[in-house]
Amino acid sequence: MTPEPAPTLQQLLAFYLEAGVDCALGDAPINRLEEPEPVPAPAAPRPSVALNPLRPPPLAMPAVPRSEITVAPDAAIASAREAARTAPTLEALRALMETFDGCALKHTATRLVFADGNPEARVMFVGEAPGRDEDIEGLPFVGRSGKLLDRMIAAIGLDRSKAYIANVIPWRPPGNRTPTPQETQVCLPFIQRHIELVNPDVLVTLGNPSTQALLGTREGIMRTRGKWIDYDTGTRTIRAVATFHPAYLLRSPSYKRLSWQDLRAIAKVLQPATA
């Protein structure tokens, strides 16, 4: 039989393309059937050198970044409860929160966002967590949602000199992500003590996360908003009501009408003592 002629380079390339080979693994050919070279034995360990007693030893570097070092959840929650319970004043509470290391958000945020407004005010607004603008300025509700909140409370005759504003989470979550349940539970004792020390006549929770965390509800904000709930500080019962978060109203302006109804109800509760 006459042997078939060897394929040309062009025929080989056409064959490889039809077979799905469209790239080379390397410039040089490799014989993948030859035996691999033996792996050299590991070098003998170097003898230890005695440290110079006159020279301080090198500092040990942490194995992980500080932002990833966290306290066990149960221990962090217990530590937060103990710290918050011992704070006799708002200034002491802020100082304790500045030194508290049980929440990893502290190590990724720029600063603590404690509160804004008048601590002697009769109404206290509580949101979920700071955003980018709040993290930069160190005050709650100073971005777009903060400007809307200012217009909302101005509609019922209030401003920041007649109201007090804080958040459940005092440190900005990275990228404005939603705080985890663990982060909320760690920070909860601080905002609870915060409310107890301010002792307002009316507590307003802004949005579903702060409403569920503080008022213990499990329903959505649409079902919870506008309903008065008793909030027990341990020493006093405060009238509380939930309404939409200003950031939600920016995304869904059609709900501003319902928010206005909630604000009117708040103004009505505050009116008798100011008349």
Accessible surface in RSA format (square Angstrom, percent):
REM  Atomic radii and reference values for relative SASA: ProtOr
REM  Chains: A
REM  Algorithm: Lee & Richards
REM  Probe-radius: 1.40
REM  Slices: 20
REM RES _ NUM      All-atoms   Total-Side   Main-Chain    Non-polar    All polar
REM                ABS   REL    ABS   REL    ABS   REL    ABS   REL    ABS   REL
RES MET A   1   237.58 123.0 158.23 104.7  79.35 188.9 131.13 111.5 106.45 141.0
RES THR A   2   127.80  90.9 101.68 103.1  26.12  62.3  68.21  91.6  59.60  90.1
RES PRO A   3   114.04  83.1  93.78  85.5  20.26  73.7 105.55  87.1   8.49  52.7
RES GLU A   4   160.47  92.1 135.55 102.5  24.92  59.3  50.84  98.3 109.63  89.5
RES PRO A   5   122.77  89.5 100.07  91.2  22.70  82.5 111.12  91.7  11.66  72.4
RES ALA A   6    88.42  81.3  61.08  94.3  27.34  62.2  66.30  93.4  22.11  58.6
RES PRO A   7    76.24  55.6  59.90  54.6  16.34  59.4  62.58  51.7  13.65  84.9
RES THR A   8    77.73  55.3  70.77  71.7   6.96  16.6  73.84  99.2   3.89   5.9
RES LEU A   9   132.64  73.9 123.52  88.4   9.12  22.9 124.58  87.5   8.06  21.7
RES GLN A  10   146.42  81.9 141.53 103.4   4.89  11.6  45.90  97.7 100.52  76.2
RES GLN A  11   105.98  59.3  97.70  71.4   8.28  19.7  36.64  78.0  69.34  52.6
RES LEU A  12    66.22  36.9  65.84  47.1   0.38   0.9  66.22  46.5   0.00   0.0
RES LEU A  13   100.71  56.1 100.40  71.8   0.31   0.8 100.40  70.5   0.31   0.8
RES ALA A  14    48.04  44.2  43.44  67.0   4.59  10.5  47.09  66.3   0.95   2.5
RES PHE A  15   124.21  62.1 120.50  74.6   3.70   9.6 123.63  75.0   0.57   1.6
RES TYR A  16   100.22  46.8 100.22  57.0   0.00   0.0  60.54  45.5  39.68  48.9
RES LEU A  17   119.88  66.8 102.29  73.2  17.59  44.2 102.87  72.2  17.00  45.8
RES GLU A  18   153.41  88.1 114.47  86.6  38.95  92.7  49.98  96.7 103.43  84.4
RES ALA A  19    67.92  62.4  26.46  40.8  41.45  94.3  39.07  55.0  28.84  76.4
RES GLY A  20    57.51  70.9   0.00   N/A  57.51  70.9  35.28  96.8  22.23  49.8
RES VAL A  21    77.73  51.1  70.04  63.4   7.69  18.5  74.08  64.4   3.64   9.9
RES ASP A  22   120.92  84.7  87.56  87.1  33.36  78.9  32.36  76.2  88.56  88.3
RES CYS A  23    95.53  72.3  72.74  81.1  22.79  53.6  42.06 106.6  53.48  57.7
RES ALA A  24    87.94  80.9  52.77  81.4  35.17  80.0  59.74  84.1  28.20  74.7
RES LEU A  25   156.92  87.4 116.63  83.4  40.29 101.3 119.56  84.0  37.36 100.5
RES GLY A  26    43.84  54.1   0.00   N/A  43.84  54.1  28.32  77.7  15.52  34.8
RES ASP A  27   160.66 112.5 119.68 119.1  40.98  96.9  41.50  97.7 119.16 118.8
RES ALA A  28    70.74  65.0  59.42  91.7  11.32  25.8  62.69  88.3   8.05  21.3
RES PRO A  29   136.00  99.1 104.82  95.6  31.17 113.3 116.79  96.4  19.21 119.4
RES ILE A  30   113.67  64.7  85.09  63.4  28.58  68.9  89.32  64.3  24.35  66.1
RES ASN A  31    92.61  63.9  74.88  72.4  17.73  42.7  31.36  75.5  61.25  59.2
RES ARG A  32   158.95  66.7 122.85  62.6  36.11  86.0  66.39  90.7  92.56  56.1
RES LEU A  33   168.11  93.6 139.95 100.1  28.16  70.8 143.94 101.1  24.17  65.0
RES GLU A  34   118.52  68.0  97.43  73.7  21.09  50.2  31.82  61.6  86.70  70.8
RES GLU A  35   150.02  86.1 132.22 100.0  17.81  42.4  62.82 121.5  87.20  71.2
RES PRO A  36   115.39  84.1  91.58  83.5  23.80  86.5 101.89  84.1  13.50  83.9
RES GLU A  37   154.22  88.5 135.63 102.6  18.59  44.3  52.02 100.6 102.20  83.4
RES PRO A  38   126.10  91.9 103.22  94.1  22.88  83.2 114.41  94.5  11.69  72.7
RES VAL A  39   135.62  89.2 110.36  99.9  25.26  60.9 112.04  97.4  23.58  63.9
RES PRO A  40   113.03  82.4  93.08  84.9  19.95  72.5 104.64  86.4   8.39  52.1
RES ALA A  41    89.56  82.3  59.58  91.9  29.99  68.2  64.73  91.2  24.84  65.8
RES PRO A  42   127.63  93.0 101.18  92.2  26.45  96.1 111.80  92.3  15.84  98.4
RES ALA A  43    98.20  90.3  64.62  99.7  33.58  76.4  74.11 104.4  24.09  63.8
RES ALA A  44    86.71  79.7  61.20  94.4  25.51  58.0  66.84  94.1  19.87  52.6
RES PRO A  45   126.89  92.5 101.39  92.4  25.50  92.7 112.15  92.6  14.74  91.6
RES ARG A  46   217.58  91.4 193.10  98.4  24.48  58.3  73.82 100.9 143.76  87.1
RES PRO A  47   117.62  85.7 100.25  91.4  17.37  63.2 111.36  91.9   6.27  38.9
RES SER A  48   115.65  97.7  80.95 108.0  34.70  79.9  54.74 116.6  60.91  85.3
RES VAL A  49   126.98  83.6 105.48  95.5  21.51  51.8 108.87  94.6  18.11  49.1
RES ALA A  50    96.65  88.9  65.64 101.3  31.01  70.5  76.67 108.0  19.97  52.9
RES LEU A  51   136.01  75.7 114.64  82.0  21.37  53.7 116.29  81.7  19.72  53.1
RES ASN A  52    75.41  52.0  63.66  61.5  11.76  28.3  24.36  58.6  51.05  49.3
RES PRO A  53   130.34  95.0  89.90  82.0  40.44 147.0 102.44  84.6  27.90 173.4
RES LEU A  54   163.90  91.3 132.54  94.8  31.36  78.8 137.02  96.2  26.88  72.3
RES ARG A  55   174.20  73.1 164.00  83.6  10.20  24.3  48.24  65.9 125.96  76.3
RES PRO A  56   107.01  78.0  91.73  83.6  15.28  55.5  98.04  80.9   8.97  55.8
RES PRO A  57    90.77  66.2  80.48  73.4  10.29  37.4  83.09  68.6   7.69  47.8
RES PRO A  58   119.72  87.3  93.07  84.8  26.66  96.9 104.45  86.2  15.27  94.9
RES LEU A  59   166.59  92.8 145.08 103.8  21.51  54.1 147.93 103.9  18.66  50.2
RES ALA A  60   100.21  92.1  66.42 102.5  33.78  76.9  75.54 106.4  24.66  65.3
RES MET A  61   162.07  83.9 136.40  90.3  25.67  61.1 111.63  94.9  50.44  66.8
RES PRO A  62    89.15  65.0  61.98  56.5  27.17  98.8  73.50  60.7  15.64  97.2
RES ALA A  63   107.79  99.1  61.24  94.5  46.55 105.9  72.21 101.7  35.58  94.3
RES VAL A  64    67.07  44.1  64.43  58.3   2.64   6.4  67.01  58.2   0.07   0.2
RES PRO A  65    78.80  57.4  67.55  61.6  11.25  40.9  78.05  64.4   0.75   4.7
RES ARG A  66   151.63  63.7 144.83  73.8   6.79  16.2  58.01  79.3  93.61  56.7
RES SER A  67    40.24  34.0  30.44  40.6   9.80  22.6  12.59  26.8  27.65  38.7
RES GLU A  68   112.46  64.6  88.71  67.1  23.75  56.6  35.03  67.7  77.44  63.2
RES ILE A  69    88.99  50.6  81.21  60.5   7.78  18.8  84.90  61.1   4.09  11.1
RES THR A  70    76.21  54.2  48.33  49.0  27.88  66.4  21.57  29.0  54.63  82.6
RES VAL A  71    64.19  42.2  57.27  51.9   6.92  16.7  62.40  54.2   1.79   4.9
RES ALA A  72    62.99  57.9  49.83  76.9  13.15  29.9  56.69  79.8   6.29  16.7
RES PRO A  73    63.44  46.2  63.44  57.8   0.00   0.0  63.44  52.4   0.00   0.0
RES ASP A  74   118.78  83.2 112.16 111.6   6.62  15.7  38.91  91.6  79.87  79.7
RES ALA A  75    51.26  47.1  38.85  60.0  12.41  28.2  46.74  65.8   4.52  12.0
RES ALA A  76     0.31   0.3   0.00   0.0   0.31   0.7   0.31   0.4   0.00   0.0
RES ILE A  77    28.54  16.2  28.54  21.3   0.00   0.0  28.54  20.6   0.00   0.0
RES ALA A  78    56.63  52.1  50.01  77.2   6.62  15.1  52.22  73.5   4.41  11.7
RES SER A  79    54.72  46.2  45.37  60.5   9.36  21.6  27.03  57.6  27.70  38.8
RES ALA A  80     0.00   0.0   0.00   0.0   0.00   0.0   0.00   0.0   0.00   0.0
RES ARG A  81   145.53  61.1 140.38  71.6   5.14  12.2  43.71  59.7 101.82  61.7
RES GLU A  82    90.06  51.7  87.90  66.5   2.16   5.1  49.23  95.2  40.83  33.3
RES ALA A  83    20.31  18.7  14.53  22.4   5.78  13.2  20.02  28.2   0.29   0.8
RES ALA A  84     3.10   2.8   3.10   4.8   0.00   0.0   3.10   4.4   0.00   0.0
RES ARG A  85   159.12  66.8 139.03  70.9  20.09  47.8  72.77  99.5  86.35  52.3
RES THR A  86    73.42  52.2  48.98  49.7  24.43  58.2  48.78  65.5  24.64  37.2
RES ALA A  87     0.30   0.3   0.00   0.0   0.30   0.7   0.30   0.4   0.00   0.0
RES PRO A  88    94.99  69.2  73.04  66.6  21.95  79.8  78.31  64.7  16.68 103.7
RES THR A  89    63.15  44.9  59.66  60.5   3.49   8.3  56.85  76.4   6.30   9.5
RES LEU A  90    29.59  16.5  26.84  19.2   2.75   6.9  26.98  18.9   2.62   7.0
RES GLU A  91   133.33  76.5 122.21  92.5  11.11  26.5  73.10 141.4  60.22  49.2
RES ALA A  92    29.53  27.2  20.91  32.3   8.62  19.6  28.49  40.1   1.04   2.8
RES LEU A  93     0.00   0.0   0.00   0.0   0.00   0.0   0.00   0.0   0.00   0.0
RES ARG A  94    98.77  41.5  98.77  50.4   0.00   0.0  26.75  36.6  72.03  43.7
RES ALA A  95    56.79  52.2  49.81  76.9   6.98  15.9  55.17  77.7   1.63   4.3
RES LEU A  96    56.49  31.5  53.75  38.5   2.74   6.9  54.31  38.1   2.17   5.9
RES MET A  97     6.89   3.6   6.89   4.6   0.00   0.0   6.81   5.8   0.08   0.1
RES GLU A  98    80.81  46.4  71.00  53.7   9.81  23.4  27.74  53.7  53.07  43.3
RES THR A  99   100.72  71.6  81.59  82.7  19.13  45.6  72.78  97.8  27.94  42.2
RES PHE A 100    13.97   7.0   9.38   5.8   4.59  11.9  13.90   8.4   0.08   0.2
RES ASP A 101    65.86  46.1  56.46  56.2   9.40  22.2  23.32  54.9  42.54  42.4
RES GLY A 102     8.85  10.9   0.00   N/A   8.85  10.9   3.47   9.5   5.39  12.1
RES CYS A 103     3.13   2.4   0.60   0.7   2.53   5.9   2.51   6.4   0.61   0.7
RES ALA A 104    26.16  24.1  20.43  31.5   5.73  13.0  21.55  30.3   4.61  12.2
RES LEU A 105     2.97   1.7   2.59   1.9   0.38   1.0   2.97   2.1   0.00   0.0
RES LYS A 106    46.22  22.5  35.98  22.1  10.24  24.4  28.61  25.8  17.61  18.8
RES HIS A 107    46.94  25.7  15.72  10.9  31.23  79.9  10.00  10.3  36.94  43.0
RES THR A 108    68.67  48.8  31.34  31.8  37.34  89.0  37.70  50.6  30.97  46.8
RES ALA A 109    17.97  16.5   0.15   0.2  17.82  40.5   2.09   2.9  15.87  42.1
RES THR A 110    90.08  64.1  55.56  56.3  34.52  82.3  40.79  54.8  49.29  74.5
RES ARG A 111   112.81  47.4 102.53  52.3  10.27  24.5  34.51  47.2  78.30  47.5
RES LEU A 112     8.12   4.5   0.93   0.7   7.19  18.1   0.93   0.7   7.19  19.4
RES VAL A 113     1.31   0.9   0.14   0.1   1.17   2.8   0.14   0.1   1.17   3.2
RES PHE A 114    16.39   8.2  11.75   7.3   4.64  12.1  11.95   7.2   4.44  12.7
RES ALA A 115    12.03  11.1   2.68   4.1   9.35  21.3   3.29   4.6   8.74  23.1
RES ASP A 116    35.80  25.1  29.95  29.8   5.85  13.8   5.85  13.8  29.95  29.9
RES GLY A 117    27.28  33.6   0.00   N/A  27.28  33.6   6.10  16.7  21.18  47.4
RES ASN A 118    49.22  33.9  45.88  44.3   3.34   8.0  10.09  24.3  39.14  37.8
RES PRO A 119    53.23  38.8  49.19  44.8   4.04  14.7  49.19  40.6   4.04  25.1
RES GLU A 120   148.12  85.0 123.66  93.6  24.46  58.2  48.71  94.2  99.41  81.2
RES ALA A 121     9.85   9.1   0.00   0.0   9.85  22.4   6.43   9.1   3.42   9.1
RES ARG A 122    67.71  28.4  63.06  32.1   4.64  11.1  52.06  71.2  15.65   9.5
RES VAL A 123     1.20   0.8   1.10   1.0   0.10   0.2   1.10   1.0   0.10   0.3
RES MET A 124     0.00   0.0   0.00   0.0   0.00   0.0   0.00   0.0   0.00   0.0
RES PHE A 125     0.89   0.4   0.89   0.6   0.00   0.0   0.89   0.5   0.00   0.0
RES VAL A 126     0.00   0.0   0.00   0.0   0.00   0.0   0.00   0.0   0.00   0.0
RES GLY A 127     0.00   0.0   0.00   N/A   0.00   0.0   0.00   0.0   0.00   0.0
RES GLU A 128    41.11  23.6  41.07  31.1   0.04   0.1   8.11  15.7  32.99  26.9
RES ALA A 129    25.31  23.3   5.50   8.5  19.81  45.1   5.50   7.7  19.81  52.5
RES PRO A 130     4.40   3.2   0.00   0.0   4.40  16.0   0.76   0.6   3.64  22.6
RES GLY A 131    17.73  21.9   0.00   N/A  17.73  21.9  15.19  41.7   2.55   5.7
RES ARG A 132   142.02  59.6 139.06  70.9   2.96   7.1  44.79  61.2  97.23  58.9
RES ASP A 133    55.58  38.9  53.52  53.3   2.06   4.9   8.01  18.9  47.57  47.4
RES GLU A 134    13.32   7.6  13.32  10.1   0.00   0.0   3.07   5.9  10.25   8.4
RES ASP A 135     7.98   5.6   7.98   7.9   0.00   0.0   0.00   0.0   7.98   8.0
RES ILE A 136    87.31  49.7  81.42  60.7   5.89  14.2  82.12  59.1   5.18  14.1
RES GLU A 137   105.99  60.9  80.11  60.6  25.88  61.6  28.73  55.6  77.27  63.1
RES GLY A 138     8.83  10.9   0.00   N/A   8.83  10.9   4.30  11.8   4.54  10.2
RES LEU A 139    67.71  37.7  67.71  48.4   0.00   0.0  67.71  47.6   0.00   0.0
RES PRO A 140     0.31   0.2   0.31   0.3   0.00   0.0   0.31   0.3   0.00   0.0
RES PHE A 141     7.59   3.8   6.06   3.8   1.53   4.0   6.52   4.0   1.07   3.1
RES VAL A 142    29.11  19.2  15.06  13.6  14.06  33.9  20.11  17.5   9.00  24.4
RES GLY A 143     6.78   8.4   0.00   N/A   6.78   8.4   6.78  18.6   0.00   0.0
RES ARG A 144   173.69  72.9 164.27  83.7   9.42  22.4  73.85 100.9  99.84  60.5
RES SER A 145    18.86  15.9  16.97  22.6   1.90   4.4   3.42   7.3  15.44  21.6
RES GLY A 146     0.27   0.3   0.00   N/A   0.27   0.3   0.27   0.8   0.00   0.0
RES LYS A 147   122.31  59.7 120.01  73.6   2.29   5.5  91.53  82.4  30.78  32.8
RES LEU A 148     8.97   5.0   8.97   6.4   0.00   0.0   8.97   6.3   0.00   0.0
RES LEU A 149     0.32   0.2   0.32   0.2   0.00   0.0   0.32   0.2   0.00   0.0
RES ASP A 150    53.21  37.3  49.73  49.5   3.48   8.2  24.57  57.8  28.64  28.6
RES ARG A 151   142.37  59.8 132.22  67.4  10.15  24.2  72.22  98.7  70.15  42.5
RES MET A 152    16.38   8.5  12.01   7.9   4.37  10.4  16.38  13.9   0.00   0.0
RES ILE A 153     0.45   0.3   0.45   0.3   0.00   0.0   0.45   0.3   0.00   0.0
RES ALA A 154    61.53  56.6  42.88  66.2  18.64  42.4  44.48  62.6  17.05  45.2
RES ALA A 155    58.76  54.0  24.44  37.7  34.32  78.1  37.40  52.7  21.36  56.6
RES ILE A 156    28.53  16.2   3.57   2.7  24.96  60.2  12.72   9.2  15.81  42.9
RES GLY A 157    51.60  63.6   0.00   N/A  51.60  63.6  38.13 104.6  13.47  30.2
RES LEU A 158    23.42  13.0  19.33  13.8   4.09  10.3  20.55  14.4   2.87   7.7
RES ASP A 159    68.52  48.0  66.53  66.2   1.99   4.7  33.11  77.9  35.41  35.3
RES ARG A 160    47.53  20.0  43.68  22.3   3.85   9.2  39.77  54.4   7.76   4.7
RES SER A 161    72.47  61.2  56.35  75.2  16.12  37.1  52.66 112.1  19.80  27.7
RES LYS A 162   113.22  55.2 105.39  64.7   7.83  18.6  62.73  56.5  50.49  53.8
RES ALA A 163     0.00   0.0   0.00   0.0   0.00   0.0   0.00   0.0   0.00   0.0
RES TYR A 164     8.82   4.1   8.82   5.0   0.00   0.0   5.20   3.9   3.62   4.5
RES ILE A 165     0.01   0.0   0.01   0.0   0.00   0.0   0.01   0.0   0.00   0.0
RES ALA A 166     0.46   0.4   0.34   0.5   0.11   0.3   0.46   0.6   0.00   0.0
RES ASN A 167     9.25   6.4   2.30   2.2   6.95  16.7   0.16   0.4   9.09   8.8
RES VAL A 168     4.29   2.8   2.84   2.6   1.45   3.5   2.84   2.5   1.45   3.9
RES ILE A 169     1.08   0.6   1.08   0.8   0.00   0.0   1.08   0.8   0.00   0.0
RES PRO A 170     4.86   3.5   4.69   4.3   0.18   0.6   4.86   4.0   0.00   0.0
RES TRP A 171     4.73   1.9   4.73   2.3   0.00   0.0   1.19   0.6   3.54   5.7
RES ARG A 172    51.93  21.8  50.42  25.7   1.51   3.6   3.67   5.0  48.26  29.3
RES PRO A 173     1.57   1.1   1.57   1.4   0.00   0.0   1.57   1.3   0.00   0.0
RES PRO A 174    59.58  43.4  46.10  42.0  13.48  49.0  54.94  45.4   4.65  28.9
RES GLY A 175    68.27  84.2   0.00   N/A  68.27  84.2  35.80  98.2  32.46  72.7
RES ASN A 176    82.76  57.1  56.97  55.1  25.79  62.1  22.70  54.6  60.06  58.1
RES ARG A 177    95.52  40.1  83.14  42.4  12.37  29.5  63.58  86.9  31.94  19.4
RES THR A 178   104.35  74.2  88.27  89.5  16.08  38.3  54.53  73.2  49.82  75.3
RES PRO A 179    13.33   9.7   3.71   3.4   9.62  35.0   3.71   3.1   9.62  59.8
RES THR A 180    55.06  39.2  52.18  52.9   2.88   6.9  52.41  70.4   2.65   4.0
RES PRO A 181   112.73  82.2 105.60  96.3   7.14  25.9 112.55  92.9   0.18   1.1
RES GLN A 182    76.67  42.9  69.22  50.6   7.45  17.7  24.44  52.0  52.23  39.6
RES GLU A 183    19.44  11.2  18.73  14.2   0.71   1.7   9.81  19.0   9.63   7.9
RES THR A 184    26.81  19.1  26.81  27.2   0.00   0.0  15.99  21.5  10.82  16.4
RES GLN A 185    76.91  43.0  75.65  55.3   1.26   3.0  22.57  48.0  54.34  41.2
RES VAL A 186     1.68   1.1   1.68   1.5   0.00   0.0   1.68   1.5   0.00   0.0
RES CYS A 187     0.09   0.1   0.09   0.1   0.00   0.0   0.00   0.0   0.09   0.1
RES LEU A 188    21.90  12.2  21.90  15.7   0.00   0.0  21.90  15.4   0.00   0.0
RES PRO A 189    12.33   9.0   8.72   7.9   3.61  13.1  10.40   8.6   1.94  12.0
RES PHE A 190     2.28   1.1   1.93   1.2   0.35   0.9   2.21   1.3   0.07   0.2
RES ILE A 191     4.37   2.5   2.35   1.8   2.02   4.9   3.98   2.9   0.39   1.1
RES GLN A 192    72.51  40.5  68.99  50.4   3.51   8.4  16.49  35.1  56.02  42.5
RES ARG A 193    44.80  18.8  42.29  21.6   2.51   6.0   8.83  12.1  35.96  21.8
RES HIS A 194     4.05   2.2   4.05   2.8   0.00   0.0   0.00   0.0   4.05   4.7
RES ILE A 195     0.00   0.0   0.00   0.0   0.00   0.0   0.00   0.0   0.00   0.0
RES GLU A 196    45.69  26.2  35.70  27.0  10.00  23.8   5.98  11.6  39.72  32.4
RES LEU A 197    45.43  25.3  18.16  13.0  27.27  68.6  21.23  14.9  24.19  65.1
RES VAL A 198    12.83   8.4   0.16   0.1  12.67  30.5   1.33   1.2  11.50  31.2
RES ASN A 199    72.20  49.8  60.36  58.3  11.84  28.5  12.50  30.1  59.70  57.7
RES PRO A 200     1.08   0.8   0.07   0.1   1.01   3.7   1.08   0.9   0.00   0.0
RES ASP A 201    46.68  32.7  41.38  41.2   5.31  12.5  12.64  29.7  34.04  34.0
RES VAL A 202     0.05   0.0   0.05   0.0   0.00   0.0   0.05   0.0   0.00   0.0
RES LEU A 203     0.00   0.0   0.00   0.0   0.00   0.0   0.00   0.0   0.00   0.0
RES VAL A 204     0.00   0.0   0.00   0.0   0.00   0.0   0.00   0.0   0.00   0.0
RES THR A 205     0.00   0.0   0.00   0.0   0.00   0.0   0.00   0.0   0.00   0.0
RES LEU A 206     0.82   0.5   0.63   0.5   0.19   0.5   0.63   0.4   0.19   0.5
RES GLY A 207     6.18   7.6   0.00   N/A   6.18   7.6   6.18  17.0   0.00   0.0
RES ASN A 208    44.13  30.4  41.16  39.8   2.97   7.1  14.27  34.3  29.86  28.9
RES PRO A 209    60.23  43.9  48.50  44.2  11.72  42.6  56.08  46.3   4.15  25.8
RES SER A 210     0.62   0.5   0.00   0.0   0.62   1.4   0.58   1.2   0.04   0.1
RES THR A 211     0.07   0.1   0.07   0.1   0.00   0.0   0.07   0.1   0.00   0.0
RES GLN A 212    53.74  30.1  49.56  36.2   4.17   9.9   7.24  15.4  46.50  35.3
RES ALA A 213    23.62  21.7   3.09   4.8  20.52  46.7  12.64  17.8  10.98  29.1
RES LEU A 214    13.16   7.3   0.00   0.0  13.16  33.1   0.04   0.0  13.12  35.3
RES LEU A 215    22.75  12.7   0.44   0.3  22.31  56.1   5.03   3.5  17.71  47.7
RES GLY A 216    55.04  67.9   0.00   N/A  55.04  67.9  28.23  77.5  26.82  60.1
RES THR A 217    23.78  16.9  17.77  18.0   6.00  14.3  23.78  31.9   0.00   0.0
RES ARG A 218   189.88  79.7 161.94  82.6  27.94  66.5  79.84 109.1 110.05  66.7
RES GLU A 219    88.06  50.6  81.98  62.0   6.08  14.5  36.36  70.3  51.70  42.2
RES GLY A 220    36.46  45.0   0.00   N/A  36.46  45.0  26.62  73.0   9.84  22.0
RES ILE A 221    23.99  13.7  21.87  16.3   2.12   5.1  21.87  15.7   2.12   5.8
RES MET A 222    92.80  48.1  77.61  51.4  15.18  36.1  77.66  66.0  15.13  20.0
RES ARG A 223   160.44  67.4 153.71  78.4   6.73  16.0  35.29  48.2 125.15  75.9
RES THR A 224     5.39   3.8   4.08   4.1   1.31   3.1   4.61   6.2   0.78   1.2
RES ARG A 225    39.54  16.6  33.16  16.9   6.38  15.2   0.00   0.0  39.54  24.0
RES GLY A 226    28.88  35.6   0.00   N/A  28.88  35.6   8.26  22.7  20.62  46.2
RES LYS A 227   118.30  57.7 113.56  69.7   4.74  11.3  81.78  73.6  36.52  38.9
RES TRP A 228    74.23  29.8  43.42  21.0  30.81  72.3  34.95  18.6  39.27  63.7
RES ILE A 229    49.92  28.4  44.50  33.2   5.42  13.1  49.67  35.8   0.25   0.7
RES ASP A 230   107.91  75.6  85.16  84.8  22.75  53.8  20.31  47.8  87.59  87.4
RES TYR A 231    17.73   8.3  15.70   8.9   2.02   5.3  12.86   9.7   4.86   6.0
RES ASP A 232   102.80  72.0  79.66  79.3  23.14  54.7  29.99  70.6  72.81  72.6
RES THR A 233    22.14  15.7   1.04   1.1  21.10  50.3   6.10   8.2  16.04  24.3
RES GLY A 234    66.47  82.0   0.00   N/A  66.47  82.0  32.89  90.3  33.58  75.2
RES THR A 235   110.69  78.7  71.19  72.2  39.51  94.2  70.37  94.5  40.32  61.0
RES ARG A 236    85.40  35.9  74.92  38.2  10.48  25.0  42.99  58.8  42.41  25.7
RES THR A 237    77.14  54.9  56.62  57.4  20.52  48.9  30.46  40.9  46.68  70.6
RES ILE A 238     0.92   0.5   0.00   0.0   0.92   2.2   0.92   0.7   0.00   0.0
RES ARG A 239   110.71  46.5 109.70  55.9   1.00   2.4  43.49  59.4  67.21  40.7
RES ALA A 240     0.00   0.0   0.00   0.0   0.00   0.0   0.00   0.0   0.00   0.0
RES VAL A 241     0.22   0.1   0.22   0.2   0.00   0.0   0.22   0.2   0.00   0.0
RES ALA A 242     0.14   0.1   0.05   0.1   0.09   0.2   0.05   0.1   0.09   0.3
RES THR A 243     0.40   0.3   0.40   0.4   0.00   0.0   0.40   0.5   0.00   0.0
RES PHE A 244     1.14   0.6   0.64   0.4   0.50   1.3   1.14   0.7   0.00   0.0
RES HIS A 245    34.47  18.8  33.80  23.5   0.66   1.7  26.42  27.2   8.05   9.4
RES PRO A 246     0.00   0.0   0.00   0.0   0.00   0.0   0.00   0.0   0.00   0.0
RES ALA A 247    32.39  29.8  30.99  47.8   1.40   3.2  31.44  44.3   0.95   2.5
RES TYR A 248    65.30  30.5  64.98  37.0   0.32   0.8  45.21  34.0  20.09  24.8
RES LEU A 249     1.36   0.8   1.36   1.0   0.00   0.0   1.36   1.0   0.00   0.0
RES LEU A 250    52.32  29.1  28.32  20.3  24.00  60.3  30.35  21.3  21.97  59.1
RES ARG A 251   171.02  71.8 137.20  69.9  33.82  80.5  74.59 101.9  96.44  58.4
RES SER A 252    28.60  24.2  23.82  31.8   4.77  11.0  10.12  21.6  18.47  25.9
RES PRO A 253    80.06  58.3  72.47  66.1   7.59  27.6  72.69  60.0   7.37  45.8
RES SER A 254    90.66  76.6  62.97  84.0  27.69  63.8  59.38 126.5  31.27  43.8
RES TYR A 255    66.09  30.9  66.09  37.6   0.00   0.0  24.80  18.6  41.30  50.9
RES LYS A 256    86.48  42.2  82.97  50.9   3.51   8.4  45.60  41.0  40.88  43.5
RES ARG A 257   153.53  64.5 144.32  73.6   9.20  21.9  72.40  98.9  81.13  49.2
RES LEU A 258    29.57  16.5  29.57  21.2   0.00   0.0  29.57  20.8   0.00   0.0
RES SER A 259     2.68   2.3   2.68   3.6   0.00   0.0   2.52   5.4   0.16   0.2
RES TRP A 260   105.05  42.2 104.12  50.4   0.93   2.2  88.51  47.2  16.54  26.8
RES GLN A 261    81.24  45.4  72.87  53.3   8.37  19.9  28.24  60.1  53.00  40.2
RES ASP A 262     2.46   1.7   1.68   1.7   0.79   1.9   0.79   1.8   1.68   1.7
RES LEU A 263     4.97   2.8   4.97   3.6   0.00   0.0   4.97   3.5   0.00   0.0
RES ARG A 264   144.18  60.5 137.56  70.1   6.62  15.8  24.65  33.7 119.53  72.4
RES ALA A 265    33.01  30.3  25.87  39.9   7.13  16.2  31.66  44.6   1.35   3.6
RES ILE A 266     0.00   0.0   0.00   0.0   0.00   0.0   0.00   0.0   0.00   0.0
RES ALA A 267    30.74  28.3  24.73  38.2   6.01  13.7  27.23  38.3   3.51   9.3
RES LYS A 268   154.72  75.5 149.08  91.5   5.64  13.4  93.75  84.4  60.97  64.9
RES VAL A 269    34.32  22.6  21.25  19.2  13.07  31.5  26.87  23.3   7.45  20.2
RES LEU A 270    15.22   8.5  15.22  10.9   0.00   0.0  15.22  10.7   0.00   0.0
RES GLN A 271   109.11  61.0 106.01  77.5   3.11   7.4  26.47  56.3  82.64  62.7
RES PRO A 272    99.42  72.5  74.40  67.8  25.02  90.9  81.87  67.6  17.55 109.1
RES ALA A 273    75.14  69.1  33.96  52.4  41.19  93.7  45.54  64.1  29.60  78.4
RES THR A 274    96.86  68.9  60.64  61.5  36.22  86.3  55.16  74.1  41.70  63.0
RES ALA A 275   114.35 105.1  42.18  65.1  72.17 164.2  79.78 112.4  34.57  91.6
END  Absolute sums over single chains surface
CHAIN  1 A    17606.3      14089.0       3517.3      10547.0       7059.3
END  Absolute sums over all chains
TOTAL         17606.3      14089.0       3517.3      10547.0       7059.3
